[in-house]
């Protein structure tokens, strides 16, 4: 995640740097460092930030279509998918171990490379895609 996207999401959450630091359980210095591009934004921080944004988007009436309906997943794949198992079709991008491309990814970074190109992720975060 780039620093400008981080700042945009913080603005959409309507949080100060201090408030966001408290929400994410990190220091305000870390927030400064991410926004000034002094430090790379860790995957666990990116993940939490996207989760918070997803909840705001849902509260603002954003539809929560299920990933398995959008992707038309076959039953064989559904039975092995943690997003389906936990009935979290709007959080498939958040849950590690999903098998959208046929197998689970080894890391969050690898997973997000696939998710950011996925129509499910893009549809949910379409407001963010212009950034």
Buried (B, 14 or more C-beta within 10 A) or exposed (E): BEBEBBBBBBEBBEBEBEBBBBBBEBEBEBBEBBBEEEEEBBBEBBBBBBEBBBEEBEEEEBEEEBBBEBBEBEEEBEEBBBBBEEEBBBBBBBBEEBBBEEEBBEEBEEBBEBBBEBEBBEBBBEEBEEE
